[in-house]
C-alpha cells in the first residue's frame, strides 16, 4: 500500500511541477513533510542538498531519496516512477501536438502565465529554508535576534560564491566543509 501511495503522491508532484526540479521542491515538501510526516523538514533539506550534489535532475533525485527513506528500495522505485510518469506521458503528448499543429498560441500563453506561479513556489521554499538555516525553525522565529551566526556566515559566503558563478558542487562541498570546521571549533 505504501508503494501505491508513494507513486500517487509523486505522480501528483510530477504532474503539477512546472518550471523544473526546483519548482517541485515545495510540492514534495508539502507531501512528505507537511501532509504525511514521512520526513522532518531537516531531513527534507538534507535530501534536497544531496539531490543537488548527485548527477541527474534534482526532482527525480529528491523523489528517489525520499522514497528510499520512506519505504526502502521499493519506495525509491515507486516514487521515482511516479515522479517521472506524468512528464513522460505529457511530454510525448505535447510533442505530438506541437509538431502537428505548430506554435499554438493558447498553450504558449498558458506557459507564460505559469512563470510567475513557479517563481512564487520557489520563493516560498526559499523562505522556509532561510528560516531553518538562520533560526533553526520552520516558521518565522519568535525572537528574530537569536540568529545562528554560523548559518549566517555560511549563507553570506555561499551567496557571494554563487554570484561569482562557482559551480554548485564546489559550493556545496565548500559549505559542508566550512560547516564541519565551524562546528568543531566554535
N, C-alpha and C positions, 0 to 999 in steps of 0.2 A: 504494500500500500504506500509506503514512504517513497518508493521509486516513482510511482504514478504521480504522487503529489509534487515531488521534485521536478519531474518532467513538465507537469502542467504549470507550475509557478514560473519556471524558467522559460517555458514557451510563451507565456504572457509577457515576460520581460523582453524576450526576443522579438515579439510582435510589435511592442509599443516603444521600443527604444530607437528613436530616430535621431541620428546625429553621431553615431559611433559608440565605441566602448565606454567613454566617459559618461555619456548620457544614460547608459544602462545602470550605472552605479547607484543612483538614488532609488531606482526601481528594485534592484537586487536588495539594497539595504531595507527598503520597506517590507519586502517579503521575508528575508531570512533573519532580520534583526527585530523589526517592529511588529510584524504580524505573527510569525511562528516562533520567535525567540529561539531559533536554532543556534544563533551566534550572538555574542555580545557586540557592541559597537567596536570595542577594541579589537576583537577577533576579526571583525569585518574589515577594519582598516588594515590589519596585518595582511589579510588576504588580498586587499586592494593593492597594497605595496608589493607583495610578491607577484601579483598578476602583471604589474608594470615591468618587473625585472625579468620575467620569463618570456621566451620567444612566443610570438603569436598574438592574436587580438586580445585585448585586455578583458573584454566582456566574456569571451569563451574561457579564458584562463580563470576569471573570477567564478564563473559557473562551475568549472571543473573542481577548483579548490573548495568551494562552498559545498558542493555535492559530496566530495570526499570527506569533509569534516562531519557532515550530517549523517551519511549512510555508507561510508566506505567506497570501495571501487565501483560497486553497482550504482551508488548515489552519484558518483562523479560522471559515469556514463549517462545516466538518466538526465542529470542537469545539463550536461553538455549538449546532448541530442535535443533536449527541449529548447535550449537557447538557440541552437543553430537551425532547427527545422523551419520556423516561420520565415526567417530571412532567406533561406534557400528557396523555399516554395514561392514566396512573394517576389524574390529576385528573378526567378525563371518566368513567372507570370508577367511582371513588368517589362522584362527584356523583350518578351514576345510582343507585348502591346506596343512598346516603344519602336521596335524595328518594323512593326507592321503599319503603325499609324503615324510615325514620325514624332515631331516635337508637339506634345499635347499640352496646350495652354493651361487648362484647369489643373492638370497634375503638377505642372511647374509652379503654378500659383499656390497650390496646397503645400508643396515643399518649401517654398519661400515663406509661407505663413507659419510653418513649423519651426523655423530657425529661432525666433525669439523664445519659444517654449523650451527648446533644447538648451539655450543659454540659461534660462531660469532654473532648469533641473540641475545643470552642472553647478550653478552658483549656490543653490540650496545645499547640495552635497558639500561644496567647498566650505560653506559657513559652518556646518556641523563638524566638519573635520578640523576647522580652525579652533572651535571651542575645545575640542578634545586635545589638540596639540598644545594650546596655550593655557587652558584652565583645567584640563583633565575632567571635563564634564561634557555630556552630550547636548546640553541645553545652555542657554545664556547663564553665565555664572551669577551666583548670589552676591559675590564680592569680586568686582571687576579688578580690584587692586592686587589680588592674590594670583598673579600671573606666574607661570612656570618659566623661570628665566632661561633654563637650558633649552626648553622648547622654543622660546622666543629667539634665542641666539641661532639655533639650527634653522628656524624658519627664515630669519633675515639673511643668513648666509646662503640658504638654498634659493631664495628669491633672487639674490644677487647673481648666483651662478646660473640660474635659469635665464636671466636677462642677457647673460654672456653666451647663451646658446650652448652651454655644457650639455653633453649627452645625458639622457635620463638615467642610464645605467651608472655612469660615473657620479652623477648627482646623488642617486640612491645609495650607492656604496659609500661615498664620502660622508653622507649624512648618517648612515648607520655606524660607521667607524667613529665619527665625532660623538654620536650618542653614547657609544660604549666608552670612549675615552672620558667624556664628561661624567658619565655615571660612575666610573672607577675613582675619579679624583675629586669630584665635588658632590 
